[in-house]
Amino acid sequence: MEKLNYSELVQTILKSHFDNLKDDRDETEVQLILDVERHHYLIMVAGWHKQNREYGSLIHVDIKDNKIWIQSDGTEVAVANELVEAGVPKTDIVLAYKSPFKRQFTGYAVD
């Protein structure tokens, strides 16, 4: 079986989230950032909601050593679940937002 192209898969998933988010924000800009050369993929939010500043990553995924590292995930569905549904083995997904100690209990890769 041919190995999935993780970069293309991550981009597809993030583009789908971006398309669903970009029209839901009033004064807040949603940015899709794809650094394919260095394997950093993000959806960022920047702007204002009412009188409060909104800034940060909704989703941040890196690919390191042929594994998908989920640095942050602000989705309800969970990017890890989407990756597994697309055929990525759990052993190739690191929930980097969990402490290294807690990763051993997640069912996903430790590092």
Biopython code that builds the backbone (N, CA, C, O; Angstrom):
import numpy as np
from Bio.PDB.StructureBuilder import StructureBuilder

atoms = [
    (1, "MET", "N", (0.837, -1.190, 0.000)),
    (1, "MET", "CA", (0.000, 0.000, 0.000)),
    (1, "MET", "C", (0.877, 1.247, 0.000)),
    (1, "MET", "O", (1.870, 1.326, 0.724)),
    (2, "GLU", "N", (0.501, 2.203, -0.810)),
    (2, "GLU", "CA", (1.264, 3.441, -0.919)),
    (2, "GLU", "C", (1.007, 4.342, 0.274)),
    (2, "GLU", "O", (-0.130, 4.500, 0.718)),
    (3, "LYS", "N", (2.085, 4.933, 0.788)),
    (3, "LYS", "CA", (1.963, 5.823, 1.948)),
    (3, "LYS", "C", (1.275, 7.125, 1.536)),
    (3, "LYS", "O", (1.526, 7.666, 0.459)),
    (4, "LEU", "N", (0.416, 7.602, 2.405)),
    (4, "LEU", "CA", (-0.289, 8.859, 2.162)),
    (4, "LEU", "C", (0.688, 10.020, 2.112)),
    (4, "LEU", "O", (1.725, 9.998, 2.775)),
    (5, "ASN", "N", (0.359, 11.027, 1.330)),
    (5, "ASN", "CA", (1.128, 12.252, 1.306)),
    (5, "ASN", "C", (0.593, 13.130, 2.435)),
    (5, "ASN", "O", (-0.436, 13.790, 2.290)),
    (6, "TYR", "N", (1.309, 13.128, 3.563)),
    (6, "TYR", "CA", (0.832, 13.830, 4.753)),
    (6, "TYR", "C", (0.684, 15.327, 4.525)),
    (6, "TYR", "O", (-0.250, 15.944, 5.037)),
    (7, "SER", "N", (1.594, 15.913, 3.764)),
    (7, "SER", "CA", (1.514, 17.353, 3.508)),
    (7, "SER", "C", (0.220, 17.693, 2.777)),
    (7, "SER", "O", (-0.484, 18.624, 3.169)),
    (8, "GLU", "N", (-0.094, 16.963, 1.738)),
    (8, "GLU", "CA", (-1.314, 17.232, 0.983)),
    (8, "GLU", "C", (-2.558, 16.988, 1.829)),
    (8, "GLU", "O", (-3.524, 17.748, 1.755)),
    (9, "LEU", "N", (-2.535, 15.939, 2.623)),
    (9, "LEU", "CA", (-3.682, 15.619, 3.468)),
    (9, "LEU", "C", (-3.932, 16.709, 4.512)),
    (9, "LEU", "O", (-5.070, 17.136, 4.710)),
    (10, "VAL", "N", (-2.877, 17.152, 5.169)),
    (10, "VAL", "CA", (-3.007, 18.213, 6.178)),
    (10, "VAL", "C", (-3.520, 19.495, 5.522)),
    (10, "VAL", "O", (-4.385, 20.174, 6.075)),
    (11, "GLN", "N", (-2.995, 19.821, 4.360)),
    (11, "GLN", "CA", (-3.466, 21.017, 3.655)),
    (11, "GLN", "C", (-4.945, 20.917, 3.314)),
    (11, "GLN", "O", (-5.680, 21.894, 3.468)),
    (12, "THR", "N", (-5.391, 19.764, 2.858)),
    (12, "THR", "CA", (-6.796, 19.562, 2.511)),
    (12, "THR", "C", (-7.695, 19.748, 3.727)),
    (12, "THR", "O", (-8.735, 20.401, 3.644)),
    (13, "ILE", "N", (-7.290, 19.174, 4.852)),
    (13, "ILE", "CA", (-8.087, 19.286, 6.079)),
    (13, "ILE", "C", (-8.138, 20.741, 6.555)),
    (13, "ILE", "O", (-9.204, 21.241, 6.916)),
    (14, "LEU", "N", (-6.993, 21.415, 6.554)),
    (14, "LEU", "CA", (-6.982, 22.807, 7.003)),
    (14, "LEU", "C", (-7.760, 23.717, 6.057)),
    (14, "LEU", "O", (-8.447, 24.634, 6.507)),
    (15, "LYS", "N", (-7.657, 23.473, 4.760)),
    (15, "LYS", "CA", (-8.416, 24.291, 3.801)),
    (15, "LYS", "C", (-9.917, 24.134, 4.030)),
    (15, "LYS", "O", (-10.671, 25.100, 3.916)),
    (16, "SER", "N", (-10.341, 22.934, 4.350)),
    (16, "SER", "CA", (-11.754, 22.695, 4.638)),
    (16, "SER", "C", (-12.205, 23.486, 5.869)),
    (16, "SER", "O", (-13.265, 24.111, 5.854)),
    (17, "HIS", "N", (-11.396, 23.457, 6.935)),
    (17, "HIS", "CA", (-11.722, 24.235, 8.137)),
    (17, "HIS", "C", (-11.709, 25.728, 7.831)),
    (17, "HIS", "O", (-12.580, 26.469, 8.287)),
    (18, "PHE", "N", (-10.727, 26.162, 7.065)),
    (18, "PHE", "CA", (-10.616, 27.579, 6.706)),
    (18, "PHE", "C", (-11.857, 28.044, 5.947)),
    (18, "PHE", "O", (-12.415, 29.101, 6.243)),
    (19, "ASP", "N", (-12.282, 27.251, 4.972)),
    (19, "ASP", "CA", (-13.461, 27.619, 4.187)),
    (19, "ASP", "C", (-14.703, 27.739, 5.066)),
    (19, "ASP", "O", (-15.559, 28.588, 4.819)),
    (20, "ASN", "N", (-14.805, 26.898, 6.082)),
    (20, "ASN", "CA", (-15.957, 26.959, 6.992)),
    (20, "ASN", "C", (-15.870, 28.112, 7.979)),
    (20, "ASN", "O", (-16.893, 28.586, 8.473)),
    (21, "LEU", "N", (-14.658, 28.567, 8.269)),
    (21, "LEU", "CA", (-14.468, 29.609, 9.279)),
    (21, "LEU", "C", (-14.430, 31.022, 8.725)),
    (21, "LEU", "O", (-14.852, 31.960, 9.402)),
    (22, "LYS", "N", (-13.940, 31.190, 7.527)),
    (22, "LYS", "CA", (-13.624, 32.539, 7.034)),
    (22, "LYS", "C", (-14.834, 33.462, 6.956)),
    (22, "LYS", "O", (-14.684, 34.679, 7.062)),
    (23, "ASP", "N", (-16.013, 32.917, 6.776)),
    (23, "ASP", "CA", (-17.198, 33.765, 6.665)),
    (23, "ASP", "C", (-17.943, 33.930, 7.981)),
    (23, "ASP", "O", (-18.899, 34.701, 8.062)),
    (24, "ASP", "N", (-17.511, 33.206, 9.017)),
    (24, "ASP", "CA", (-18.198, 33.250, 10.304)),
    (24, "ASP", "C", (-17.710, 34.365, 11.218)),
    (24, "ASP", "O", (-18.273, 34.564, 12.294)),
    (25, "ARG", "N", (-16.695, 35.084, 10.821)),
    (25, "ARG", "CA", (-16.091, 36.082, 11.699)),
    (25, "ARG", "C", (-16.497, 37.481, 11.266)),
    (25, "ARG", "O", (-16.524, 37.784, 10.073)),
    (26, "ASP", "N", (-16.814, 38.338, 12.239)),
    (26, "ASP", "CA", (-17.210, 39.701, 11.919)),
    (26, "ASP", "C", (-15.991, 40.563, 11.604)),
    (26, "ASP", "O", (-15.676, 40.812, 10.440)),
    (27, "GLU", "N", (-15.319, 41.007, 12.642)),
    (27, "GLU", "CA", (-14.165, 41.879, 12.463)),
    (27, "GLU", "C", (-12.861, 41.122, 12.661)),
    (27, "GLU", "O", (-11.801, 41.729, 12.821)),
    (28, "THR", "N", (-12.940, 39.802, 12.650)),
    (28, "THR", "CA", (-11.757, 38.985, 12.879)),
    (28, "THR", "C", (-11.359, 38.308, 11.579)),
    (28, "THR", "O", (-12.179, 37.665, 10.923)),
    (29, "GLU", "N", (-10.102, 38.458, 11.219)),
    (29, "GLU", "CA", (-9.591, 37.836, 10.001)),
    (29, "GLU", "C", (-9.104, 36.421, 10.317)),
    (29, "GLU", "O", (-8.407, 36.202, 11.308)),
    (30, "VAL", "N", (-9.473, 35.484, 9.479)),
    (30, "VAL", "CA", (-8.985, 34.117, 9.588)),
    (30, "VAL", "C", (-7.947, 33.937, 8.494)),
    (30, "VAL", "O", (-8.211, 34.214, 7.324)),
    (31, "GLN", "N", (-6.764, 33.470, 8.879)),
    (31, "GLN", "CA", (-5.659, 33.322, 7.936)),
    (31, "GLN", "C", (-5.250, 31.854, 7.830)),
    (31, "GLN", "O", (-5.077, 31.166, 8.837)),
    (32, "LEU", "N", (-5.103, 31.397, 6.602)),
    (32, "LEU", "CA", (-4.586, 30.060, 6.338)),
    (32, "LEU", "C", (-3.125, 30.212, 5.954)),
    (32, "LEU", "O", (-2.804, 30.878, 4.969)),
    (33, "ILE", "N", (-2.241, 29.599, 6.726)),
    (33, "ILE", "CA", (-0.805, 29.731, 6.495)),
    (33, "ILE", "C", (-0.251, 28.339, 6.210)),
    (33, "ILE", "O", (-0.307, 27.447, 7.057)),
    (34, "LEU", "N", (0.288, 28.171, 4.993)),
    (34, "LEU", "CA", (0.818, 26.880, 4.568)),
    (34, "LEU", "C", (2.281, 27.045, 4.169)),
    (34, "LEU", "O", (2.579, 27.553, 3.087)),
    (35, "ASP", "N", (3.184, 26.622, 5.029)),
    (35, "ASP", "CA", (4.612, 26.647, 4.728)),
    (35, "ASP", "C", (5.005, 25.221, 4.331)),
    (35, "ASP", "O", (5.475, 24.437, 5.156)),
    (36, "VAL", "N", (4.802, 24.910, 3.066)),
    (36, "VAL", "CA", (5.009, 23.548, 2.572)),
    (36, "VAL", "C", (6.488, 23.167, 2.615)),
    (36, "VAL", "O", (6.823, 22.007, 2.855)),
    (37, "GLU", "N", (7.358, 24.122, 2.386)),
    (37, "GLU", "CA", (8.796, 23.850, 2.375)),
    (37, "GLU", "C", (9.301, 23.410, 3.752)),
    (37, "GLU", "O", (10.144, 22.518, 3.850)),
    (38, "ARG", "N", (8.788, 24.033, 4.810)),
    (38, "ARG", "CA", (9.244, 23.727, 6.175)),
    (38, "ARG", "C", (8.234, 22.889, 6.955)),
    (38, "ARG", "O", (8.478, 22.544, 8.111)),
    (39, "HIS", "N", (7.116, 22.564, 6.340)),
    (39, "HIS", "CA", (6.067, 21.700, 6.903)),
    (39, "HIS", "C", (5.411, 22.275, 8.161)),
    (39, "HIS", "O", (5.289, 21.600, 9.183)),
    (40, "HIS", "N", (4.997, 23.529, 8.058)),
    (40, "HIS", "CA", (4.216, 24.180, 9.110)),
    (40, "HIS", "C", (2.890, 24.620, 8.495)),
    (40, "HIS", "O", (2.870, 25.278, 7.454)),
    (41, "TYR", "N", (1.784, 24.254, 9.143)),
    (41, "TYR", "CA", (0.457, 24.511, 8.597)),
    (41, "TYR", "C", (-0.411, 25.073, 9.715)),
    (41, "TYR", "O", (-0.553, 24.453, 10.769)),
    (42, "LEU", "N", (-0.999, 26.261, 9.482)),
    (42, "LEU", "CA", (-1.753, 26.931, 10.552)),
    (42, "LEU", "C", (-3.018, 27.593, 10.035)),
    (42, "LEU", "O", (-3.111, 28.001, 8.878)),
    (43, "ILE", "N", (-3.984, 27.683, 10.932)),
    (43, "ILE", "CA", (-5.104, 28.603, 10.763)),
    (43, "ILE", "C", (-5.026, 29.556, 11.945)),
    (43, "ILE", "O", (-5.128, 29.154, 13.104)),
    (44, "MET", "N", (-4.844, 30.824, 11.623)),
    (44, "MET", "CA", (-4.695, 31.865, 12.636)),
    (44, "MET", "C", (-5.912, 32.780, 12.618)),
    (44, "MET", "O", (-6.601, 32.914, 11.606)),
    (45, "VAL", "N", (-6.153, 33.402, 13.760)),
    (45, "VAL", "CA", (-7.208, 34.397, 13.897)),
    (45, "VAL", "C", (-6.544, 35.683, 14.384)),
    (45, "VAL", "O", (-5.736, 35.665, 15.312)),
    (46, "ALA", "N", (-6.895, 36.793, 13.746)),
    (46, "ALA", "CA", (-6.360, 38.085, 14.160)),
    (46, "ALA", "C", (-7.430, 39.141, 13.964)),
    (46, "ALA", "O", (-8.021, 39.249, 12.889)),
    (47, "GLY", "N", (-7.674, 39.914, 15.000)),
    (47, "GLY", "CA", (-8.649, 40.986, 14.879)),
    (47, "GLY", "C", (-9.355, 41.261, 16.187)),
    (47, "GLY", "O", (-8.829, 41.018, 17.273)),
    (48, "TRP", "N", (-10.570, 41.779, 16.049)),
    (48, "TRP", "CA", (-11.340, 42.199, 17.214)),
    (48, "TRP", "C", (-12.723, 41.576, 17.181)),
    (48, "TRP", "O", (-13.342, 41.461, 16.123)),
    (49, "HIS", "N", (-13.199, 41.175, 18.350)),
    (49, "HIS", "CA", (-14.577, 40.729, 18.521)),
    (49, "HIS", "C", (-15.155, 41.568, 19.646)),
    (49, "HIS", "O", (-14.746, 41.456, 20.802)),
    (50, "LYS", "N", (-16.110, 42.407, 19.287)),
    (50, "LYS", "CA", (-16.630, 43.418, 20.208)),
    (50, "LYS", "C", (-15.451, 44.276, 20.656)),
    (50, "LYS", "O", (-14.808, 44.888, 19.803)),
    (51, "GLN", "N", (-15.140, 44.350, 21.917)),
    (51, "GLN", "CA", (-14.010, 45.156, 22.374)),
    (51, "GLN", "C", (-12.810, 44.301, 22.788)),
    (51, "GLN", "O", (-11.883, 44.796, 23.429)),
    (52, "ASN", "N", (-12.830, 43.034, 22.425)),
    (52, "ASN", "CA", (-11.762, 42.121, 22.834)),
    (52, "ASN", "C", (-10.882, 41.731, 21.649)),
    (52, "ASN", "O", (-11.374, 41.439, 20.559)),
    (53, "ARG", "N", (-9.581, 41.732, 21.886)),
    (53, "ARG", "CA", (-8.615, 41.324, 20.872)),
    (53, "ARG", "C", (-8.626, 39.808, 20.744)),
    (53, "ARG", "O", (-8.577, 39.096, 21.747)),
    (54, "GLU", "N", (-8.690, 39.322, 19.528)),
    (54, "GLU", "CA", (-8.568, 37.901, 19.252)),
    (54, "GLU", "C", (-7.317, 37.690, 18.426)),
    (54, "GLU", "O", (-7.152, 38.286, 17.361)),
    (55, "TYR", "N", (-6.445, 36.843, 18.923)),
    (55, "TYR", "CA", (-5.225, 36.535, 18.184)),
    (55, "TYR", "C", (-4.718, 35.177, 18.640)),
    (55, "TYR", "O", (-4.608, 34.919, 19.839)),
    (56, "GLY", "N", (-4.413, 34.321, 17.697)),
    (56, "GLY", "CA", (-3.823, 33.028, 18.039)),
    (56, "GLY", "C", (-4.133, 31.993, 16.991)),
    (56, "GLY", "O", (-4.811, 32.261, 15.999)),
    (57, "SER", "N", (-3.623, 30.805, 17.231)),
    (57, "SER", "CA", (-3.834, 29.733, 16.264)),
    (57, "SER", "C", (-5.037, 28.894, 16.668)),
    (57, "SER", "O", (-5.171, 28.489, 17.822)),
    (58, "LEU", "N", (-5.902, 28.643, 15.709)),
    (58, "LEU", "CA", (-6.999, 27.709, 15.912)),
    (58, "LEU", "C", (-6.502, 26.291, 15.671)),
    (58, "LEU", "O", (-6.851, 25.361, 16.399)),
    (59, "ILE", "N", (-5.682, 26.142, 14.639)),
    (59, "ILE", "CA", (-5.076, 24.853, 14.319)),
    (59, "ILE", "C", (-3.626, 25.108, 13.935)),
    (59, "ILE", "O", (-3.329, 26.024, 13.168)),
    (60, "HIS", "N", (-2.729, 24.291, 14.473)),
    (60, "HIS", "CA", (-1.315, 24.354, 14.111)),
    (60, "HIS", "C", (-0.817, 22.919, 14.005)),
    (60, "HIS", "O", (-0.847, 22.159, 14.972)),
    (61, "VAL", "N", (-0.361, 22.570, 12.809)),
    (61, "VAL", "CA", (0.132, 21.217, 12.549)),
    (61, "VAL", "C", (1.504, 21.319, 11.902)),
    (61, "VAL", "O", (1.709, 22.127, 10.997)),
    (62, "ASP", "N", (2.445, 20.501, 12.364)),
    (62, "ASP", "CA", (3.767, 20.384, 11.758)),
    (62, "ASP", "C", (3.967, 18.940, 11.319)),
    (62, "ASP", "O", (3.357, 18.022, 11.866)),
    (63, "ILE", "N", (4.817, 18.756, 10.339)),
    (63, "ILE", "CA", (5.243, 17.409, 9.971)),
    (63, "ILE", "C", (6.730, 17.327, 10.280)),
    (63, "ILE", "O", (7.540, 18.069, 9.724)),
    (64, "LYS", "N", (7.072, 16.404, 11.184)),
    (64, "LYS", "CA", (8.461, 16.215, 11.602)),
    (64, "LYS", "C", (8.759, 14.720, 11.621)),
    (64, "LYS", "O", (7.988, 13.931, 12.167)),
    (65, "ASP", "N", (9.873, 14.345, 11.026)),
    (65, "ASP", "CA", (10.310, 12.940, 11.031)),
    (65, "ASP", "C", (9.193, 12.001, 10.574)),
    (65, "ASP", "O", (8.967, 10.952, 11.176)),
    (66, "ASN", "N", (8.503, 12.389, 9.508)),
    (66, "ASN", "CA", (7.429, 11.581, 8.902)),
    (66, "ASN", "C", (6.245, 11.340, 9.834)),
    (66, "ASN", "O", (5.504, 10.372, 9.657)),
    (67, "LYS", "N", (6.064, 12.204, 10.814)),
    (67, "LYS", "CA", (4.909, 12.139, 11.698)),
    (67, "LYS", "C", (4.205, 13.488, 11.698)),
    (67, "LYS", "O", (4.815, 14.535, 11.482)),
    (68, "ILE", "N", (2.917, 13.429, 11.944)),
    (68, "ILE", "CA", (2.101, 14.639, 11.988)),
    (68, "ILE", "C", (1.990, 15.077, 13.446)),
    (68, "ILE", "O", (1.431, 14.362, 14.278)),
    (69, "TRP", "N", (2.522, 16.249, 13.743)),
    (69, "TRP", "CA", (2.510, 16.801, 15.093)),
    (69, "TRP", "C", (1.414, 17.853, 15.182)),
    (69, "TRP", "O", (1.511, 18.901, 14.544)),
    (70, "ILE", "N", (0.382, 17.590, 15.958)),
    (70, "ILE", "CA", (-0.694, 18.553, 16.143)),
    (70, "ILE", "C", (-0.318, 19.422, 17.347)),
    (70, "ILE", "O", (-0.404, 18.991, 18.497)),
    (71, "GLN", "N", (0.099, 20.649, 17.050)),
    (71, "GLN", "CA", (0.576, 21.567, 18.090)),
    (71, "GLN", "C", (-0.588, 22.229, 18.835)),
    (71, "GLN", "O", (-0.520, 22.435, 20.047)),
    (72, "SER", "N", (-1.655, 22.560, 18.100)),
    (72, "SER", "CA", (-2.868, 23.086, 18.728)),
    (72, "SER", "C", (-4.051, 22.702, 17.852)),
    (72, "SER", "O", (-3.937, 22.569, 16.634)),
    (73, "ASP", "N", (-5.187, 22.530, 18.511)),
    (73, "ASP", "CA", (-6.386, 22.119, 17.791)),
    (73, "ASP", "C", (-7.594, 22.706, 18.498)),
    (73, "ASP", "O", (-8.009, 22.216, 19.549)),
    (74, "GLY", "N", (-8.148, 23.742, 17.927)),
    (74, "GLY", "CA", (-9.310, 24.399, 18.511)),
    (74, "GLY", "C", (-10.606, 23.991, 17.839)),
    (74, "GLY", "O", (-11.586, 24.735, 17.884)),
    (75, "THR", "N", (-10.628, 22.823, 17.216)),
    (75, "THR", "CA", (-11.837, 22.362, 16.526)),
    (75, "THR", "C", (-12.676, 21.482, 17.438)),
    (75, "THR", "O", (-12.184, 20.960, 18.439)),
    (76, "GLU", "N", (-13.931, 21.324, 17.090)),
    (76, "GLU", "CA", (-14.806, 20.428, 17.844)),
    (76, "GLU", "C", (-14.621, 18.979, 17.407)),
    (76, "GLU", "O", (-14.760, 18.058, 18.211)),
    (77, "VAL", "N", (-14.312, 18.786, 16.142)),
    (77, "VAL", "CA", (-14.235, 17.436, 15.585)),
    (77, "VAL", "C", (-12.885, 16.764, 15.870)),
    (77, "VAL", "O", (-12.810, 15.536, 15.875)),
    (78, "ALA", "N", (-11.847, 17.520, 16.100)),
    (78, "ALA", "CA", (-10.475, 17.075, 16.359)),
    (78, "ALA", "C", (-9.790, 16.649, 15.063)),
    (78, "ALA", "O", (-10.207, 15.702, 14.395)),
    (79, "VAL", "N", (-8.743, 17.367, 14.736)),
    (79, "VAL", "CA", (-7.963, 17.101, 13.526)),
    (79, "VAL", "C", (-7.422, 15.674, 13.550)),
    (79, "VAL", "O", (-7.362, 15.026, 12.505)),
    (80, "ALA", "N", (-7.032, 15.178, 14.708)),
    (80, "ALA", "CA", (-6.516, 13.806, 14.802)),
    (80, "ALA", "C", (-7.560, 12.806, 14.311)),
    (80, "ALA", "O", (-7.225, 11.855, 13.604)),
    (81, "ASN", "N", (-8.808, 13.015, 14.678)),
    (81, "ASN", "CA", (-9.874, 12.120, 14.216)),
    (81, "ASN", "C", (-10.016, 12.174, 12.697)),
    (81, "ASN", "O", (-10.208, 11.141, 12.055)),
    (82, "GLU", "N", (-9.923, 13.350, 12.128)),
    (82, "GLU", "CA", (-10.014, 13.496, 10.677)),
    (82, "GLU", "C", (-8.859, 12.786, 9.978)),
    (82, "GLU", "O", (-9.043, 12.162, 8.933)),
    (83, "LEU", "N", (-7.673, 12.887, 10.562)),
    (83, "LEU", "CA", (-6.509, 12.218, 9.984)),
    (83, "LEU", "C", (-6.669, 10.699, 10.017)),
    (83, "LEU", "O", (-6.362, 10.018, 9.039)),
    (84, "VAL", "N", (-7.144, 10.176, 11.130)),
    (84, "VAL", "CA", (-7.355, 8.733, 11.258)),
    (84, "VAL", "C", (-8.408, 8.272, 10.253)),
    (84, "VAL", "O", (-8.237, 7.243, 9.599)),
    (85, "GLU", "N", (-9.488, 9.027, 10.132)),
    (85, "GLU", "CA", (-10.533, 8.688, 9.162)),
    (85, "GLU", "C", (-9.998, 8.681, 7.730)),
    (85, "GLU", "O", (-10.499, 7.945, 6.879)),
    (86, "ALA", "N", (-8.977, 9.505, 7.467)),
    (86, "ALA", "CA", (-8.380, 9.574, 6.132)),
    (86, "ALA", "C", (-7.339, 8.483, 5.903)),
    (86, "ALA", "O", (-6.791, 8.368, 4.807)),
    (87, "GLY", "N", (-7.064, 7.680, 6.938)),
    (87, "GLY", "CA", (-6.152, 6.560, 6.760)),
    (87, "GLY", "C", (-4.794, 6.695, 7.417)),
    (87, "GLY", "O", (-3.941, 5.825, 7.238)),
    (88, "VAL", "N", (-4.567, 7.757, 8.170)),
    (88, "VAL", "CA", (-3.283, 7.927, 8.859)),
    (88, "VAL", "C", (-3.288, 7.055, 10.111)),
    (88, "VAL", "O", (-4.207, 7.151, 10.925)),
    (89, "PRO", "N", (-2.271, 6.203, 10.274)),
    (89, "PRO", "CA", (-2.222, 5.401, 11.503)),
    (89, "PRO", "C", (-1.963, 6.284, 12.722)),
    (89, "PRO", "O", (-1.240, 7.276, 12.636)),
    (90, "LYS", "N", (-2.558, 5.917, 13.854)),
    (90, "LYS", "CA", (-2.366, 6.690, 15.085)),
    (90, "LYS", "C", (-0.899, 6.763, 15.481)),
    (90, "LYS", "O", (-0.487, 7.702, 16.161)),
    (91, "THR", "N", (-0.110, 5.786, 15.064)),
    (91, "THR", "CA", (1.319, 5.779, 15.386)),
    (91, "THR", "C", (2.086, 6.865, 14.635)),
    (91, "THR", "O", (3.254, 7.113, 14.935)),
    (92, "ASP", "N", (1.438, 7.523, 13.653)),
    (92, "ASP", "CA", (2.065, 8.613, 12.903)),
    (92, "ASP", "C", (1.516, 9.978, 13.305)),
    (92, "ASP", "O", (1.810, 10.977, 12.648)),
    (93, "ILE", "N", (0.721, 10.034, 14.378)),
    (93, "ILE", "CA", (0.136, 11.292, 14.838)),
    (93, "ILE", "C", (0.580, 11.545, 16.275)),
    (93, "ILE", "O", (0.406, 10.693, 17.147)),
    (94, "VAL", "N", (1.150, 12.712, 16.512)),
    (94, "VAL", "CA", (1.572, 13.112, 17.854)),
    (94, "VAL", "C", (0.676, 14.251, 18.313)),
    (94, "VAL", "O", (0.567, 15.272, 17.634)),
    (95, "LEU", "N", (0.042, 14.082, 19.453)),
    (95, "LEU", "CA", (-0.751, 15.159, 20.052)),
    (95, "LEU", "C", (0.199, 16.018, 20.877)),
    (95, "LEU", "O", (0.301, 15.865, 22.094)),
    (96, "ALA", "N", (0.893, 16.923, 20.191)),
    (96, "ALA", "CA", (1.947, 17.716, 20.813)),
    (96, "ALA", "C", (1.428, 18.676, 21.867)),
    (96, "ALA", "O", (2.201, 19.153, 22.698)),
    (97, "TYR", "N", (0.130, 18.972, 21.851)),
    (97, "TYR", "CA", (-0.443, 19.853, 22.872)),
    (97, "TYR", "C", (-0.626, 19.124, 24.203)),
    (97, "TYR", "O", (-0.976, 19.750, 25.204)),
    (98, "LYS", "N", (-0.397, 17.823, 24.227)),
    (98, "LYS", "CA", (-0.398, 17.052, 25.476)),
    (98, "LYS", "C", (1.040, 16.978, 25.988)),
    (98, "LYS", "O", (1.980, 16.980, 25.193)),
    (99, "SER", "N", (1.215, 16.916, 27.290)),
    (99, "SER", "CA", (2.571, 16.815, 27.833)),
    (99, "SER", "C", (3.194, 15.494, 27.387)),
    (99, "SER", "O", (2.478, 14.515, 27.177)),
    (100, "PRO", "N", (4.522, 15.455, 27.241)),
    (100, "PRO", "CA", (5.171, 14.206, 26.828)),
    (100, "PRO", "C", (4.786, 13.017, 27.709)),
    (100, "PRO", "O", (4.657, 11.900, 27.209)),
    (101, "PHE", "N", (4.604, 13.238, 29.001)),
    (101, "PHE", "CA", (4.222, 12.144, 29.890)),
    (101, "PHE", "C", (2.816, 11.628, 29.563)),
    (101, "PHE", "O", (2.592, 10.418, 29.548)),
    (102, "LYS", "N", (1.874, 12.533, 29.304)),
    (102, "LYS", "CA", (0.482, 12.141, 29.074)),
    (102, "LYS", "C", (0.260, 11.500, 27.699)),
    (102, "LYS", "O", (-0.732, 10.798, 27.503)),
    (103, "ARG", "N", (1.161, 11.730, 26.753)),
    (103, "ARG", "CA", (0.984, 11.185, 25.403)),
    (103, "ARG", "C", (0.909, 9.661, 25.395)),
    (103, "ARG", "O", (0.243, 9.079, 24.539)),
    (104, "GLN", "N", (1.578, 9.015, 26.330)),
    (104, "GLN", "CA", (1.574, 7.547, 26.354)),
    (104, "GLN", "C", (0.185, 6.983, 26.611)),
    (104, "GLN", "O", (-0.054, 5.806, 26.340)),
    (105, "PHE", "N", (-0.728, 7.780, 27.121)),
    (105, "PHE", "CA", (-2.068, 7.319, 27.440)),
    (105, "PHE", "C", (-3.107, 7.686, 26.382)),
    (105, "PHE", "O", (-4.287, 7.370, 26.541)),
    (106, "THR", "N", (-2.682, 8.352, 25.299)),
    (106, "THR", "CA", (-3.629, 8.867, 24.308)),
    (106, "THR", "C", (-4.009, 7.866, 23.225)),
    (106, "THR", "O", (-5.045, 8.023, 22.578)),
    (107, "GLY", "N", (-3.206, 6.860, 23.020)),
    (107, "GLY", "CA", (-3.431, 5.940, 21.907)),
    (107, "GLY", "C", (-2.769, 6.417, 20.622)),
    (107, "GLY", "O", (-2.840, 5.746, 19.593)),
    (108, "TYR", "N", (-2.123, 7.582, 20.686)),
    (108, "TYR", "CA", (-1.394, 8.122, 19.551)),
    (108, "TYR", "C", (0.108, 8.011, 19.835)),
    (108, "TYR", "O", (0.511, 7.533, 20.895)),
    (109, "ALA", "N", (0.923, 8.452, 18.890)),
    (109, "ALA", "CA", (2.379, 8.375, 19.035)),
    (109, "ALA", "C", (2.851, 9.262, 20.200)),
    (109, "ALA", "O", (2.240, 10.287, 20.503)),
    (110, "VAL", "N", (3.920, 8.856, 20.825)),
    (110, "VAL", "CA", (4.504, 9.623, 21.925)),
    (110, "VAL", "C", (5.401, 10.726, 21.365)),
    (110, "VAL", "O", (5.365, 11.860, 21.843)),
    (111, "ASP", "N", (6.189, 10.401, 20.372)),
    (111, "ASP", "CA", (7.022, 11.378, 19.653)),
    (111, "ASP", "C", (7.501, 10.796, 18.359)),
    (111, "ASP", "O", (8.215, 11.462, 17.610)),
]
sb = StructureBuilder()
sb.init_structure("model")
sb.init_model(0)
sb.init_chain("A")
sb.init_seg("    ")
for serial, (resi, resn, name, xyz) in enumerate(atoms, 1):
    if name == "N":
        sb.init_residue(resn, " ", resi, " ")
    sb.init_atom(name, np.array(xyz, "f"), 0.0, 1.0, " ", f" {name:<3s}", serial, name[0])
structure = sb.get_structure()
